[in-house]
Amino acid sequence: MKIKSVGIENISYPVKIRQKNGGHQDTVATIDLQASVPKSYRGTCVSTFIKILNKYQDDLSVTIFPDLIQKVKDELNAASARMEMTFPYFI
């Protein structure tokens, strides 16, 4: 069996979500993040995923998701990457 993608699944991660009024809301997200990476990158992927999430965790918004995914692809030389994030958001 060949492994085609690697990732992290169902981790709880503290984030700040950007609000329309410019403020931020603290919450805890559940995140799945996967990438299709070459065999030589598979040993370092988890630490790379966390490093990238750390970079964006204080100012998350829908507008940064393309940059975050591109950063994963660039750092891991991945053909593709995907992320799913769910979190409570209070209005």
C-alpha positions as CSV (number, residue, x, y, z in Angstrom):
1,M,0.0,0.0,0.0
2,K,1.4,3.4,-1.0
3,I,0.8,6.4,1.2
4,K,-0.3,9.3,-1.0
5,S,-0.9,12.0,1.6
6,V,0.0,12.7,5.2
7,G,-1.5,15.0,7.8
8,I,-2.9,15.8,11.1
9,E,-6.5,15.0,12.0
10,N,-8.9,16.2,14.6
11,I,-6.5,18.3,16.6
12,S,-7.8,21.0,19.0
13,Y,-6.0,24.3,18.4
14,P,-6.5,27.8,19.9
15,V,-7.1,30.5,17.3
16,K,-8.3,34.1,17.0
17,I,-10.9,34.7,14.3
18,R,-11.0,38.1,12.7
19,Q,-14.4,39.8,13.1
20,K,-16.0,42.2,10.6
21,N,-15.6,45.1,13.0
22,G,-11.8,44.5,13.1
23,G,-11.7,42.8,16.4
24,H,-10.9,39.2,17.2
25,Q,-12.7,36.4,18.8
26,D,-10.8,33.7,20.7
27,T,-12.0,30.2,20.1
28,V,-10.7,26.6,19.8
29,A,-10.8,25.1,16.4
30,T,-10.8,21.4,15.4
31,I,-8.4,21.1,12.4
32,D,-7.7,18.5,9.8
33,L,-4.8,19.3,7.5
34,Q,-3.4,17.0,4.8
35,A,-0.9,17.3,2.0
36,S,0.2,15.0,-0.9
37,V,3.9,15.1,-0.4
38,P,7.0,13.3,-1.8
39,K,8.2,10.4,0.2
40,S,11.3,12.3,1.4
41,Y,9.1,14.9,3.2
42,R,6.9,12.6,5.1
43,G,9.0,12.5,8.3
44,T,8.8,16.3,8.9
45,C,5.2,17.0,7.9
46,V,3.6,17.2,11.4
47,S,6.1,19.7,12.7
48,T,5.7,21.7,9.5
49,F,1.9,21.7,9.8
50,I,2.1,23.0,13.4
51,K,4.7,25.7,12.5
52,I,2.5,27.0,9.7
53,L,-0.6,27.0,11.9
54,N,1.4,28.9,14.6
55,K,2.1,31.6,12.0
56,Y,-1.6,32.2,11.3
57,Q,-3.3,31.4,14.6
58,D,-3.6,35.0,15.9
59,D,-5.4,36.4,12.9
60,L,-7.5,33.8,11.0
61,S,-10.0,34.8,8.4
62,V,-11.3,33.3,5.2
63,T,-9.0,35.6,3.2
64,I,-5.8,33.9,4.6
65,F,-6.8,30.3,3.9
66,P,-5.4,30.3,0.4
67,D,-2.1,31.7,1.7
68,L,-2.0,29.1,4.5
69,I,-2.6,26.2,2.0
70,Q,0.0,27.6,-0.4
71,K,2.5,27.8,2.5
72,V,1.9,24.1,3.3
73,K,2.4,23.2,-0.4
74,D,5.6,25.3,-0.7
75,E,7.1,24.1,2.6
76,L,6.5,20.4,1.9
77,N,6.8,20.4,-1.9
78,A,3.3,19.0,-2.0
79,A,1.2,18.6,-5.1
80,S,-1.9,19.4,-3.2
81,A,-3.1,20.3,0.3
82,R,-6.4,20.6,2.1
83,M,-7.6,21.9,5.4
84,E,-10.9,21.6,7.3
85,M,-11.5,23.7,10.3
86,T,-14.5,23.9,12.6
87,F,-15.0,26.1,15.6
88,P,-17.6,27.7,17.8
89,Y,-18.3,31.3,16.8
90,F,-20.4,33.5,19.1
91,I,-22.6,36.3,17.7
